[in-house]
Amino acid sequence: MKDRASVLLEALPYIQRFYGKVLVTKISGSLIEDEKIRNSIYQDLVLLNFVGMKPVVVHGGGSEISREMEKEGKKPEFIEGLRVTDEETIEILHKSLGGKINKEIVLGLEKNGGLALGISGIDGNLVQAEKIESEEELGFVGEVEKINPEIIEYLIDKNYIPVIAPMGADREGNSLNLNADIVAAELASSLNAEKLILLTTVAGVLKDPNDEDSLISKLSLKEAEEIVKKKNVTKGMIPKIRACIECVESGVNRAHIIDGTTPHTLLLELLTESGIGTMIEKG
């Protein structure tokens, strides 16, 4: 009984510190595919909301999108980690990313007692984007031009947990496929969030990508920039670190890259002294 009480007391100063604060969390699509993992994440988000924090969710969905493409006889193609996206693939994104995956997350949060609302970045002109121009044809792949956060501010003011599919629209009204980490970082900046949290399938930033015990628990902006410059991490980690750097530079207090497969990873990161994963701050 004393142990349980001490756990609650350890959480108290963190609940007080983050009360009323916006916490933008990006959930990797691969984490959503495991029932135990996703339910643990949903429970954490609902609990954080009930104790007065304001979670905002951005989600991926890469594996599901690839499966849906294959059902349609399309082979997924990637150039430097970006999915080649033609008109047919955009329609698949609308159905899977903005539809099935998004609504399953909403249902999961509500099943655990939360109040959630799912939208795409296209809705309410939330994410204005522009098409990426490159030597290799990526199709309808874009980068964030501007976030219009009013709809999200309204939802969190009404105690909803917004669940956002990372798509946007350009000035001509074309739907664009966007990087979920970057959308989450831009949202965190525009909402003046306390934290950006990227949930992944690895422990965080590792000194040695092949050694889980080589976790770097804290990085300054300068140290993070040096890692990206030297490319001392896996290709998939580089855009995540860049997203963290950008949002911290724009005013978000801290950004975290943590292992979403750890049970109740958000509670461990936010409500305990030790925390987990890698934290990036101005330092």
C-alpha positions as CSV (number, residue, x, y, z in Angstrom):
1,M,0.0,0.0,0.0
2,K,2.9,2.4,0.9
3,D,4.5,1.7,-2.5
4,R,1.3,2.6,-4.3
5,A,1.0,5.8,-2.3
6,S,4.6,6.8,-3.1
7,V,4.0,6.3,-6.8
8,L,1.1,8.7,-6.6
9,L,3.1,11.2,-4.6
10,E,5.9,11.0,-7.1
11,A,3.5,12.0,-9.9
12,L,2.0,14.9,-8.0
13,P,4.6,17.6,-8.8
14,Y,4.5,16.6,-12.5
15,I,0.7,16.8,-12.6
16,Q,0.9,20.3,-11.1
17,R,3.7,21.3,-13.5
18,F,1.9,20.2,-16.6
19,Y,-1.7,21.0,-15.6
20,G,-3.3,22.9,-18.4
21,K,-0.3,22.4,-20.7
22,V,-0.6,21.1,-24.3
23,L,1.3,17.9,-25.0
24,V,1.5,16.9,-28.7
25,T,2.1,13.2,-29.1
26,K,2.9,11.5,-32.4
27,I,2.0,7.7,-32.5
28,S,3.9,5.6,-35.0
29,G,1.6,3.5,-37.2
30,S,3.4,0.3,-36.2
31,L,2.5,0.9,-32.6
32,I,-1.2,1.1,-33.4
33,E,-1.1,-2.4,-34.9
34,D,-0.5,-4.1,-31.6
35,E,-3.6,-4.3,-29.4
36,K,-1.8,-4.3,-26.0
37,I,0.6,-1.5,-27.0
38,R,-2.1,0.8,-28.4
39,N,-4.5,0.2,-25.4
40,S,-1.6,1.2,-23.1
41,I,-1.1,4.4,-25.0
42,Y,-4.8,5.2,-25.1
43,Q,-5.1,4.7,-21.3
44,D,-2.1,7.0,-20.7
45,L,-3.6,9.7,-22.9
46,V,-7.0,9.5,-21.3
47,L,-5.5,9.6,-17.8
48,L,-3.3,12.7,-18.7
49,N,-6.5,14.4,-20.0
50,F,-8.4,13.6,-16.8
51,V,-5.7,15.1,-14.6
52,G,-5.8,18.4,-16.5
53,M,-3.3,18.1,-19.3
54,K,-4.3,18.7,-22.9
55,P,-3.0,15.9,-25.2
56,V,-3.1,16.3,-29.0
57,V,-2.5,13.2,-31.1
58,V,-0.9,12.9,-34.6
59,H,-0.7,9.4,-36.0
60,G,1.0,7.5,-38.7
61,G,-0.2,4.4,-40.6
62,G,2.5,3.3,-43.0
63,S,2.0,-0.5,-42.8
64,E,-1.8,-0.2,-43.2
65,I,-1.4,2.1,-46.2
66,S,1.0,-0.3,-47.9
67,R,-1.4,-3.2,-47.4
68,E,-4.2,-1.2,-48.9
69,M,-2.1,-0.3,-51.8
70,E,-1.1,-3.9,-52.4
71,K,-4.8,-4.9,-52.3
72,E,-5.3,-2.4,-55.2
73,G,-2.4,-4.0,-57.1
74,K,-0.1,-1.1,-56.4
75,K,3.5,-1.6,-55.2
76,P,4.6,0.9,-52.5
77,E,7.6,3.0,-53.5
78,F,9.8,5.2,-51.4
79,I,12.4,7.8,-52.2
80,E,14.6,8.9,-49.3
81,G,11.9,7.7,-46.9
82,L,9.0,9.5,-48.6
83,R,6.2,7.5,-50.1
84,V,5.6,8.1,-53.8
85,T,2.0,9.3,-53.9
86,D,-0.1,9.3,-57.1
87,E,-3.8,10.2,-57.3
88,E,-4.8,6.6,-56.6
89,T,-2.6,6.5,-53.5
90,I,-4.1,9.8,-52.2
91,E,-7.5,8.2,-52.4
92,I,-6.1,5.2,-50.3
93,L,-4.7,7.7,-47.8
94,H,-8.1,9.4,-47.5
95,K,-9.7,6.0,-46.8
96,S,-7.1,4.4,-44.5
97,L,-5.1,7.2,-42.9
98,G,-7.9,9.8,-42.6
99,G,-10.6,7.2,-42.3
100,K,-10.1,3.7,-40.8
101,I,-6.9,4.3,-38.8
102,N,-8.0,7.7,-37.5
103,K,-11.4,6.5,-36.3
104,E,-10.0,3.4,-34.7
105,I,-7.8,5.6,-32.5
106,V,-10.8,7.8,-31.6
107,L,-12.8,4.7,-30.7
108,G,-9.9,3.3,-28.6
109,L,-9.6,6.6,-26.6
110,E,-13.4,6.7,-26.1
111,K,-13.5,3.0,-25.1
112,N,-11.1,4.0,-22.3
113,G,-13.3,6.8,-21.1
114,G,-11.9,9.7,-23.1
115,L,-13.6,12.2,-25.3
116,A,-11.9,12.3,-28.7
117,L,-12.5,13.7,-32.2
118,G,-10.7,12.7,-35.3
119,I,-9.9,15.0,-38.2
120,S,-7.5,15.1,-41.1
121,G,-5.1,18.0,-41.6
122,I,-7.2,19.0,-44.6
123,D,-10.3,19.6,-42.4
124,G,-10.9,23.2,-41.3
125,N,-7.8,24.3,-43.3
126,L,-5.8,23.0,-40.4
127,V,-2.6,22.2,-42.4
128,Q,-1.7,24.3,-45.4
129,A,0.9,22.6,-47.4
130,E,2.9,22.9,-50.6
131,K,4.0,20.2,-53.0
132,I,7.6,19.1,-52.7
133,E,9.5,19.7,-55.9
134,S,12.3,17.3,-56.5
135,E,14.3,15.8,-59.3
136,E,12.6,12.4,-58.7
137,E,8.8,12.5,-59.0
138,L,7.2,12.0,-55.6
139,G,3.7,12.9,-56.7
140,F,1.3,14.4,-54.1
141,V,3.9,14.6,-51.3
142,G,4.1,17.9,-49.5
143,E,5.7,19.9,-46.7
144,V,3.9,22.1,-44.1
145,E,3.6,25.7,-45.1
146,K,1.3,26.9,-42.3
147,I,-0.7,25.6,-39.4
148,N,-4.1,27.2,-38.6
149,P,-4.6,25.9,-35.0
150,E,-7.9,27.5,-34.2
151,I,-9.9,24.3,-34.6
152,I,-7.5,22.4,-32.3
153,E,-7.5,25.1,-29.8
154,Y,-11.3,25.0,-29.7
155,L,-11.3,21.2,-29.3
156,I,-8.8,21.1,-26.4
157,D,-10.7,24.0,-24.7
158,K,-13.8,21.8,-24.8
159,N,-11.7,18.9,-23.3
160,Y,-11.5,16.8,-26.4
161,I,-8.4,14.8,-27.4
162,P,-7.9,15.8,-31.1
163,V,-6.7,12.9,-33.3
164,I,-5.1,14.2,-36.5
165,A,-4.2,12.4,-39.7
166,P,-1.1,14.0,-41.3
167,M,-2.5,15.2,-44.6
168,G,-2.7,18.8,-45.9
169,A,-4.0,20.8,-48.9
170,D,-2.2,23.2,-51.2
171,R,-3.5,26.5,-52.5
172,E,-5.0,24.8,-55.5
173,G,-7.0,22.4,-53.3
174,N,-4.9,19.3,-53.9
175,S,-4.6,16.8,-51.1
176,L,-1.0,16.1,-50.1
177,N,0.7,13.3,-48.1
178,L,2.8,14.8,-45.2
179,N,5.4,13.5,-42.8
180,A,3.7,12.8,-39.5
181,D,6.7,13.8,-37.4
182,I,6.9,17.2,-39.1
183,V,3.2,17.8,-38.8
184,A,3.4,17.0,-35.0
185,A,6.3,19.3,-34.6
186,E,4.6,22.2,-36.5
187,L,1.4,21.7,-34.5
188,A,3.4,21.7,-31.2
189,S,5.0,25.0,-32.2
190,S,1.7,26.6,-33.3
191,L,-0.1,25.5,-30.2
192,N,2.7,26.7,-27.9
193,A,2.9,23.2,-26.5
194,E,4.9,22.3,-23.4
195,K,6.2,19.2,-25.1
196,L,6.4,17.2,-28.3
197,I,6.6,13.5,-27.8
198,L,7.4,11.1,-30.6
199,L,6.4,7.5,-29.8
200,T,8.6,5.0,-31.8
201,T,9.6,1.4,-31.7
202,V,13.1,2.0,-30.4
203,A,14.4,3.2,-27.0
204,G,15.3,6.7,-28.3
205,V,18.4,8.1,-29.9
206,L,21.2,5.6,-29.6
207,K,25.0,6.2,-29.7
208,D,25.2,2.8,-31.4
209,P,22.1,2.0,-33.5
210,N,22.8,-1.7,-32.9
211,D,23.0,-1.4,-29.1
212,E,19.8,-0.7,-27.2
213,D,21.9,0.0,-24.1
214,S,23.6,3.0,-25.7
215,L,20.6,5.3,-25.2
216,I,21.4,9.0,-25.0
217,S,19.0,10.3,-22.4
218,K,19.5,14.0,-23.0
219,L,20.6,16.2,-25.9
220,S,21.1,19.9,-26.3
221,L,20.1,21.5,-29.6
222,K,23.8,21.7,-30.6
223,E,24.4,18.1,-29.8
224,A,21.3,17.0,-31.7
225,E,22.3,19.1,-34.7
226,E,25.8,17.4,-34.6
227,I,24.2,13.9,-34.7
228,V,22.1,14.8,-37.7
229,K,25.1,16.4,-39.4
230,K,27.3,13.3,-38.9
231,K,24.5,10.9,-39.6
232,N,25.4,8.8,-36.6
233,V,21.9,7.3,-36.4
234,T,19.6,5.3,-38.6
235,K,18.0,7.0,-41.6
236,G,14.6,6.8,-39.9
237,M,15.8,8.6,-36.8
238,I,17.2,11.6,-38.6
239,P,13.8,13.2,-39.6
240,K,12.6,12.6,-36.0
241,I,15.6,14.5,-34.6
242,R,15.1,17.3,-37.1
243,A,11.5,17.6,-36.1
244,C,12.5,17.9,-32.5
245,I,15.1,20.5,-33.3
246,E,12.7,22.6,-35.3
247,C,10.0,22.7,-32.6
248,V,12.4,23.4,-29.7
249,E,14.0,26.2,-31.7
250,S,10.5,27.7,-32.3
251,G,9.7,27.8,-28.5
252,V,8.5,24.3,-27.4
253,N,10.2,23.6,-24.1
254,R,11.2,20.0,-24.7
255,A,10.9,17.3,-27.3
256,H,11.1,13.6,-26.5
257,I,11.8,10.5,-28.6
258,I,10.7,7.5,-26.6
259,D,9.9,3.8,-26.9
260,G,6.1,3.4,-27.4
261,T,6.3,-0.4,-26.9
262,T,7.1,0.1,-23.2
263,P,3.8,-0.3,-21.2
264,H,2.5,3.1,-20.1
265,T,5.4,4.8,-21.6
266,L,3.8,8.3,-21.5
267,L,3.1,8.1,-17.8
268,L,6.7,7.0,-17.1
269,E,8.1,9.8,-19.2
270,L,5.8,12.6,-17.9
271,L,5.0,11.6,-14.3
272,T,8.3,10.1,-12.9
273,E,11.6,11.6,-12.0
274,S,13.7,9.3,-14.1
275,G,11.7,9.5,-17.4
276,I,12.6,7.3,-20.3
277,G,13.9,7.8,-23.9
278,T,15.8,10.8,-25.3
279,M,14.9,14.4,-24.4
280,I,16.0,17.3,-26.6
281,E,16.1,20.9,-25.1
282,K,17.8,24.2,-25.7
283,G,20.4,23.5,-23.0
